[in-house]
């Protein structure tokens, strides 16, 4: 069914996008992904429906690490958390800070969409006082100046638009991702001198933001995790203070330390002349922004809840299931085996994914799989997978996708 550019005469008889974890959504980042102990837990690209905007998500493997800082740490402030060991479950995090391209559709959503959002409990911000961009750059620049409330509501809107649950990181998740395994003051080491290679801050920013992704990333492949704009974290409780991490373009280098944190103060909104002041925008805090995360555990739970329904649907249509099984055996079993585990000689040779794995199931996407089967996949001018829209009907493709997801 699917064909990669393997040696002459070699045919891969399986859904090849599934073998290597490729799809129309994540092909762009497959080669730069982090390897983790969970099969199928990979980087991907998320498209926002209704336009051409998309953003990259990086798979961050779970682990245990010390976050916070000791009382005698150089540069430590009273705002910082005490050093403590935390265990973090695997999650995805945005490779970049949320840019204006992703944020503006939320701010300026049309009336019809706003009404739909209200049904789903999503609210939109009022228009900001003055320019939304604040003369800090538009296309390719990080969105900024929103309150923690707005950042949280943006995640709700993004989840509604995409059908995938996005949220703000906890402080522990943020610091874990920033450190990327480092136990030093900065994620690149103890010496602050290399900061200009990784972050826009007081010494090199010229007092403004810069386009995302122009400096070096950390070891997880996260760009601007320190500097440019500080990033909102989720609140522990409704009464907890609002916290940003990572430091922004006006901050000194010490604020780029992994443990550094800033607590919102009334001064962040002191320039707002309105009464009452806006709950959506911070008039004097053009140094704050957003980076989103997605929990792997949420996806696994959703898969577990959906599994009984999928089984019922399959049982209700035995004829359709038999046809899908025949299609699978013809085109896919050569690599993935009749049990979907990918343990055939061909599957082992080319790293076929195990469809019975919960971690793999969490990454599968009906639309992406369907589009790949129908239209094929090419990357950098190299043909990777044949298009089968002329050979299989829409119903056959839909049944095949459902069959493979039901292992």
Backbone torsions as a table, in degrees:
resi	resn	phi	psi	omega
1	UNK	NA	-44.6	-175.7
2	UNK	-117.6	144.9	-175.4
3	UNK	-134.6	124.9	171.6
4	UNK	-100.7	170.8	178.2
5	UNK	-84.2	70.0	176.4
6	UNK	-91.4	179.3	-179.7
7	UNK	-54.0	152.6	-176.7
8	UNK	-53.6	132.8	178.2
9	UNK	88.0	-4.6	-178.0
10	UNK	-96.7	127.0	-179.2
11	UNK	-122.1	129.3	177.6
12	UNK	-91.6	109.7	-176.8
13	UNK	-91.8	62.2	179.5
14	UNK	-159.3	171.2	174.0
15	UNK	-71.3	94.9	-168.7
16	UNK	-67.0	-29.0	176.1
17	UNK	-59.8	-31.2	179.6
18	UNK	-77.7	-30.1	179.1
19	UNK	-60.7	-46.0	-175.3
20	UNK	-104.0	5.1	179.0
21	UNK	76.8	25.3	-178.9
22	UNK	-96.0	151.0	170.5
23	UNK	-155.3	173.2	176.1
24	UNK	-60.9	-25.6	-178.4
25	UNK	-84.6	-34.4	-172.8
26	UNK	-114.3	6.3	-179.2
27	UNK	-61.0	-35.2	-175.9
28	UNK	-64.1	-26.0	-175.9
29	UNK	-112.7	5.6	-174.5
30	UNK	-62.1	-35.6	-174.8
31	UNK	-77.6	-17.0	-177.1
32	UNK	-108.4	11.1	-174.5
33	UNK	-71.6	156.5	174.0
34	UNK	-80.8	140.5	174.9
35	UNK	-88.6	132.4	178.6
36	UNK	-128.8	176.2	179.9
37	UNK	-80.2	-3.8	-178.4
38	UNK	-103.9	113.3	178.8
39	UNK	-59.1	133.7	177.2
40	UNK	84.6	-8.4	177.6
41	UNK	-85.8	90.4	-169.6
42	UNK	-130.7	168.9	173.2
43	UNK	-64.2	154.7	176.4
44	UNK	-154.5	167.7	177.1
45	UNK	-112.1	127.3	179.7
46	UNK	-102.7	121.4	175.2
47	UNK	-91.9	138.6	175.5
48	UNK	-90.9	115.5	-177.9
49	UNK	-56.8	148.5	177.9
50	UNK	95.0	3.5	-179.8
51	UNK	-166.4	-160.7	-178.3
52	UNK	-110.8	5.3	-174.8
53	UNK	-80.3	138.3	175.5
54	UNK	-144.8	164.5	178.0
55	UNK	-145.0	156.8	-176.0
56	UNK	-97.1	140.8	175.3
57	UNK	-118.1	136.3	-177.7
58	UNK	-106.4	131.9	176.7
59	UNK	-76.2	117.4	-179.7
60	UNK	-104.9	112.5	-178.2
61	UNK	-67.4	147.7	178.8
62	UNK	-73.5	169.4	179.1
63	UNK	169.3	-176.7	179.3
64	UNK	-116.7	137.0	-176.3
65	UNK	-154.4	159.3	175.5
66	UNK	-91.7	121.4	176.5
67	UNK	-111.6	167.7	-176.3
68	UNK	83.7	-168.9	-176.4
69	UNK	-142.4	152.9	177.4
70	UNK	-77.0	160.6	-175.4
71	UNK	-64.0	-25.4	-178.6
72	UNK	-100.3	13.1	-179.6
73	UNK	-65.3	137.5	179.3
74	UNK	-65.3	129.0	177.9
75	UNK	86.1	0.3	-177.1
76	UNK	-65.7	142.1	175.8
77	UNK	-117.2	162.5	179.9
78	UNK	-62.1	-18.2	-179.6
79	UNK	-72.1	-18.6	-170.3
80	UNK	-77.4	152.3	179.4
81	UNK	-77.9	148.8	175.3
82	UNK	-67.4	152.7	179.9
83	UNK	-62.0	134.6	179.9
84	UNK	-156.9	148.9	177.1
85	UNK	-84.3	133.8	177.5
86	UNK	-133.3	148.4	174.6
87	UNK	-109.8	126.8	-175.2
88	UNK	-112.7	132.0	175.5
89	UNK	-80.0	154.6	-179.7
90	UNK	-57.5	143.2	177.4
91	UNK	-154.8	166.0	173.4
92	UNK	-101.5	145.6	176.2
93	UNK	-134.9	145.6	178.6
94	UNK	-57.5	132.1	178.2
95	UNK	-63.2	-31.9	-178.6
96	UNK	-125.7	163.5	169.0
97	UNK	-64.8	150.0	178.2
98	UNK	-60.9	126.6	-178.2
99	UNK	-94.3	173.0	178.2
100	UNK	-61.6	-31.4	179.9
101	UNK	-58.8	-38.2	179.0
102	UNK	-81.3	-30.7	-170.8
103	UNK	-87.5	-37.9	-176.1
104	UNK	-60.2	-40.2	177.3
105	UNK	-57.8	-29.2	176.1
106	UNK	-72.9	-43.5	-176.9
107	UNK	-66.8	-42.4	-173.8
108	UNK	-110.5	36.3	177.9
109	UNK	-60.5	145.1	-178.9
110	UNK	-74.4	167.7	-173.7
111	UNK	-59.1	-42.8	-178.1
112	UNK	-60.4	-43.0	-179.7
113	UNK	-68.2	-37.6	178.9
114	UNK	-59.4	-43.4	179.8
115	UNK	-63.0	-40.1	177.2
116	UNK	-64.3	-40.4	-179.5
117	UNK	-61.3	-39.2	-177.9
118	UNK	-59.4	-34.2	177.9
119	UNK	-62.4	-33.9	-177.0
120	UNK	-95.6	10.7	176.8
121	UNK	76.9	20.9	-179.6
122	UNK	-103.1	133.2	178.3
123	UNK	-115.4	157.4	-179.4
124	UNK	-115.8	151.1	-179.6
125	UNK	-73.2	153.7	168.0
126	UNK	-69.5	162.5	179.0
127	UNK	-66.0	140.6	-178.0
128	UNK	-69.3	157.5	174.9
129	UNK	-77.4	111.3	-175.8
130	UNK	91.1	-163.7	-178.0
131	UNK	-72.7	135.7	178.0
132	UNK	-63.9	-30.9	-176.9
133	UNK	-83.2	-21.6	178.6
134	UNK	55.6	31.7	178.0
135	UNK	59.1	29.5	-179.8
136	UNK	-106.3	9.9	-178.8
137	UNK	103.7	147.5	-175.4
138	UNK	-115.7	-94.4	-174.7
139	UNK	-61.7	124.1	178.5
140	UNK	88.4	-4.8	-180.0
141	UNK	-97.8	156.2	-179.9
142	UNK	-71.3	140.5	172.0
143	UNK	-65.8	147.6	-174.0
144	UNK	-152.7	167.1	170.8
145	UNK	83.7	2.7	179.4
146	UNK	-85.6	156.8	177.2
147	UNK	-80.0	170.1	176.4
148	UNK	-63.5	-34.9	176.5
149	UNK	-60.8	-45.2	179.5
150	UNK	-64.2	-42.7	179.3
151	UNK	-59.7	-40.6	179.2
152	UNK	-66.6	-43.0	179.6
153	UNK	-68.0	-33.7	175.4
154	UNK	-59.9	-42.1	178.8
155	UNK	-62.3	-37.8	176.8
156	UNK	-63.5	-44.8	178.5
157	UNK	-62.4	-44.3	-179.9
158	UNK	-62.0	-39.6	178.0
159	UNK	-64.4	-41.9	179.2
160	UNK	-64.7	-42.2	-177.8
161	UNK	-67.0	-40.0	-172.1
162	UNK	-96.6	-21.0	-173.8
163	UNK	78.9	8.3	178.9
164	UNK	-118.0	136.7	-174.6
165	UNK	-80.0	107.5	175.8
166	UNK	-108.6	153.5	-178.3
167	UNK	-157.3	176.8	172.7
168	UNK	-81.8	150.8	178.0
169	UNK	-73.3	150.9	167.0
170	UNK	-70.4	164.1	178.1
171	UNK	-61.4	-39.6	-179.6
172	UNK	-65.3	-42.1	177.5
173	UNK	-62.9	-43.4	-178.7
174	UNK	-60.7	-49.5	-177.0
175	UNK	-66.3	-38.1	177.2
176	UNK	-59.6	-45.8	-179.6
177	UNK	-67.2	-38.2	179.2
178	UNK	-64.0	-46.7	-177.8
179	UNK	-65.7	-36.8	-179.4
180	UNK	50.1	42.8	178.2
181	UNK	95.8	-9.6	-177.7
182	UNK	-80.7	145.1	174.3
183	UNK	-115.8	20.8	-179.2
184	UNK	-97.3	172.3	-177.4
185	UNK	-60.0	-43.1	177.4
186	UNK	-112.5	156.1	-176.9
187	UNK	-68.4	-15.3	177.4
188	UNK	-95.9	-7.3	179.3
189	UNK	145.7	-168.4	-179.6
190	UNK	-83.9	-29.0	-175.5
191	UNK	-80.2	123.6	178.7
192	UNK	-74.3	-10.8	-173.1
193	UNK	-54.7	-40.6	-178.7
194	UNK	-74.8	5.9	-173.6
195	UNK	-53.2	-36.7	-177.0
196	UNK	-65.0	-18.0	177.8
197	UNK	-78.6	-19.6	-172.1
198	UNK	-119.4	-21.5	-168.7
199	UNK	-143.7	147.4	169.9
200	UNK	-93.9	117.5	-177.9
201	UNK	-145.6	-168.8	-171.5
202	UNK	-52.3	-38.0	-173.1
203	UNK	-77.4	-19.2	-176.0
204	UNK	-136.0	-0.8	-173.6
205	UNK	-83.5	-16.1	-173.4
206	UNK	57.1	33.8	174.1
207	UNK	61.6	38.5	175.6
208	UNK	-158.3	167.8	177.1
209	UNK	-77.9	168.1	179.3
210	UNK	-134.1	160.0	179.4
211	UNK	-55.4	143.1	-176.9
212	UNK	-67.3	147.9	171.2
213	UNK	76.6	22.3	-177.7
214	UNK	-93.9	-15.7	179.1
215	UNK	-108.3	-174.1	-176.6
216	UNK	-74.8	145.3	175.9
217	UNK	-87.4	171.8	170.9
218	UNK	-83.0	-173.9	-173.0
219	UNK	-70.6	-16.0	173.9
220	UNK	-85.6	-4.0	-178.5
221	UNK	83.9	23.6	179.9
222	UNK	-97.1	124.1	-178.5
223	UNK	-94.7	145.9	176.5
224	UNK	55.6	28.3	178.2
225	UNK	-64.6	-24.8	169.7
226	UNK	-119.8	139.9	178.0
227	UNK	82.6	-177.4	-175.0
228	UNK	67.8	-85.5	168.1
229	UNK	-127.1	144.3	172.5
230	UNK	-70.8	155.4	-169.3
231	UNK	-118.9	131.4	-179.6
232	UNK	-65.3	141.5	172.5
233	UNK	-113.3	160.5	178.2
234	UNK	-69.4	149.3	176.1
235	UNK	-80.5	145.3	174.9
236	UNK	-71.9	-29.5	179.1
237	UNK	-157.2	163.2	-179.4
238	UNK	-57.6	-29.6	-178.0
239	UNK	-90.6	-3.8	-178.4
240	UNK	-70.4	153.3	177.2
241	UNK	-68.3	156.0	176.4
242	UNK	-84.9	130.6	-172.4
243	UNK	-123.6	138.2	168.8
244	UNK	-117.4	150.7	179.8
245	UNK	-127.3	155.9	172.0
246	UNK	99.9	-17.3	-178.9
247	UNK	73.4	158.3	-178.8
248	UNK	-126.9	-173.6	-173.9
249	UNK	-60.3	-28.4	-179.6
250	UNK	-90.4	0.4	-170.9
251	UNK	-88.6	152.1	175.1
252	UNK	-71.5	166.2	-174.3
253	UNK	-60.4	-31.9	-178.8
254	UNK	-60.2	-25.7	-179.3
255	UNK	-76.6	-6.3	176.8
256	UNK	-88.7	-4.0	177.7
257	UNK	-59.8	145.9	-176.0
258	UNK	-58.5	-33.9	-176.3
259	UNK	-87.4	-9.1	-175.5
260	UNK	-66.4	143.8	178.6
261	UNK	-147.7	153.5	178.7
262	UNK	-125.2	135.3	179.8
263	UNK	-102.2	129.7	179.9
264	UNK	-59.3	139.9	177.1
265	UNK	-126.1	163.6	177.9
266	UNK	-58.4	-26.0	-179.8
267	UNK	-63.2	-21.3	180.0
268	UNK	-66.6	-16.4	180.0
269	UNK	-125.5	22.5	-172.5
270	UNK	-72.2	-15.8	-178.1
271	UNK	-90.9	-2.3	-179.5
272	UNK	-76.0	115.2	-176.9
273	UNK	-81.8	-6.0	-175.7
274	UNK	-75.4	155.6	176.4
275	UNK	-137.0	115.0	-0.3
276	UNK	-73.5	160.0	179.6
277	UNK	-69.3	155.2	-176.0
278	UNK	-64.2	139.4	172.5
279	UNK	-89.9	-4.8	-173.4
280	UNK	-100.5	-32.1	-173.0
281	UNK	-127.6	147.0	177.6
282	UNK	-109.9	109.2	-170.8
283	UNK	-63.9	-28.7	-175.9
284	UNK	-115.2	16.3	-178.7
285	UNK	-124.7	67.8	178.0
286	UNK	-83.9	15.4	-179.1
287	UNK	-108.2	8.3	-179.1
288	UNK	-110.6	147.2	-178.9
289	UNK	-150.9	-158.9	-171.0
290	UNK	-136.5	141.2	165.0
291	UNK	-135.2	130.0	-173.4
292	UNK	-99.6	158.6	175.8
293	UNK	-132.4	168.0	177.5
294	UNK	-144.3	130.9	-176.5
295	UNK	-84.3	133.1	172.3
296	UNK	-67.2	-37.2	-178.4
297	UNK	-62.1	-34.7	177.0
298	UNK	-63.6	-40.2	-178.6
299	UNK	-68.7	-39.8	179.4
300	UNK	-65.7	-38.6	178.2
301	UNK	-65.3	-40.6	178.8
302	UNK	-64.0	-38.8	177.7
303	UNK	-62.9	-42.3	-178.5
304	UNK	-64.7	-38.7	179.4
305	UNK	-69.5	-34.0	-176.7
306	UNK	-80.4	-19.0	-173.5
307	UNK	-60.9	-45.5	178.6
308	UNK	-59.7	-40.1	179.4
309	UNK	-63.6	-40.7	179.2
310	UNK	-63.6	-40.0	-179.9
311	UNK	-64.8	-40.2	179.2
312	UNK	-63.8	-42.6	-179.6
313	UNK	-63.8	-39.6	179.3
314	UNK	-65.6	-41.6	-178.8
315	UNK	-66.6	-29.6	-177.7
316	UNK	-75.2	-15.7	-177.6
317	UNK	-130.4	67.9	-176.7
318	UNK	-61.7	-35.3	-179.4
319	UNK	-65.1	-45.3	178.8
320	UNK	-62.1	-40.3	-179.5
321	UNK	-63.7	-39.5	179.0
322	UNK	-64.2	-39.5	178.5
323	UNK	-65.6	-43.5	179.7
324	UNK	-63.7	-38.0	177.9
325	UNK	-62.4	-42.2	178.9
326	UNK	-64.1	-41.4	177.8
327	UNK	-63.2	-43.4	179.2
328	UNK	-61.9	-46.7	-179.2
329	UNK	-61.5	-36.7	-178.1
330	UNK	-70.5	-43.2	-171.2
331	UNK	-106.1	-23.5	-167.2
332	UNK	-119.7	-29.7	-172.1
333	UNK	-63.7	-22.9	179.6
334	UNK	-57.7	-33.0	178.1
335	UNK	-100.6	-49.0	-171.6
336	UNK	-88.4	-10.6	-179.2
337	UNK	76.3	163.1	-177.9
338	UNK	-67.9	-20.2	179.9
339	UNK	-95.6	-0.7	177.3
340	UNK	76.2	7.8	-175.0
341	UNK	-86.5	-10.1	177.7
342	UNK	72.4	26.5	-175.0
343	UNK	-100.3	17.9	172.6
344	UNK	-72.7	167.3	179.0
345	UNK	-59.9	-41.7	179.7
346	UNK	-67.9	-40.7	-179.9
347	UNK	-64.4	-42.5	178.8
348	UNK	-64.7	-37.3	-177.2
349	UNK	-64.6	-37.4	-175.5
350	UNK	-113.5	19.0	171.4
351	UNK	67.9	43.8	178.9
352	UNK	-61.6	139.7	-179.2
353	UNK	-79.9	153.0	-179.0
354	UNK	-92.7	105.9	-176.5
355	UNK	-69.1	-13.4	177.4
356	UNK	-85.5	-6.7	-179.5
357	UNK	-77.5	130.5	178.9
358	UNK	-62.1	-36.9	-180.0
359	UNK	-64.6	-39.0	177.5
360	UNK	-67.7	-44.0	-179.4
361	UNK	-57.0	-35.5	-177.8
362	UNK	-65.5	-18.7	-177.0
363	UNK	-99.6	-8.3	-175.8
364	UNK	-75.7	143.9	-176.8
365	UNK	-136.3	119.3	-175.7
366	UNK	-56.1	-48.1	-176.4
367	UNK	-63.8	-44.4	-179.2
368	UNK	-64.9	-43.2	179.1
369	UNK	-64.0	-43.9	179.7
370	UNK	-62.3	-46.9	-180.0
371	UNK	-61.9	-39.1	-179.5
372	UNK	-66.0	-42.3	179.4
373	UNK	-65.4	-42.3	-176.3
374	UNK	-73.0	-43.5	-169.3
375	UNK	-108.8	-8.0	-178.5
376	UNK	76.5	179.9	-179.8
377	UNK	-137.6	134.6	171.9
378	UNK	-130.6	147.2	177.7
379	UNK	-141.7	127.1	178.7
380	UNK	52.1	41.3	177.1
381	UNK	78.0	1.2	-178.1
382	UNK	-103.5	125.1	-177.8
383	UNK	-76.2	123.5	-176.2
384	UNK	-109.3	-29.8	-174.7
385	UNK	-151.7	134.3	179.6
386	UNK	-68.1	153.4	172.7
387	UNK	-89.7	134.7	-175.3
388	UNK	-120.4	21.3	179.5
389	UNK	-68.3	-20.0	177.6
390	UNK	-87.8	-16.0	-175.3
391	UNK	-104.3	-26.9	-179.5
392	UNK	-123.9	137.9	177.9
393	UNK	-74.2	165.5	178.3
394	UNK	-59.2	-39.8	-179.9
395	UNK	-66.3	-37.9	179.1
396	UNK	-67.0	-40.0	178.7
397	UNK	-66.4	-43.6	179.0
398	UNK	-60.8	-43.6	180.0
399	UNK	-66.2	-37.1	179.4
400	UNK	-65.0	-44.9	178.4
401	UNK	-59.7	-46.1	179.9
402	UNK	-62.7	-38.6	-179.3
403	UNK	-64.5	-43.6	-177.2
404	UNK	-70.0	-31.5	179.7
405	UNK	-76.9	-16.8	-174.2
406	UNK	-89.4	-0.3	-180.0
407	UNK	-61.3	NA	NA
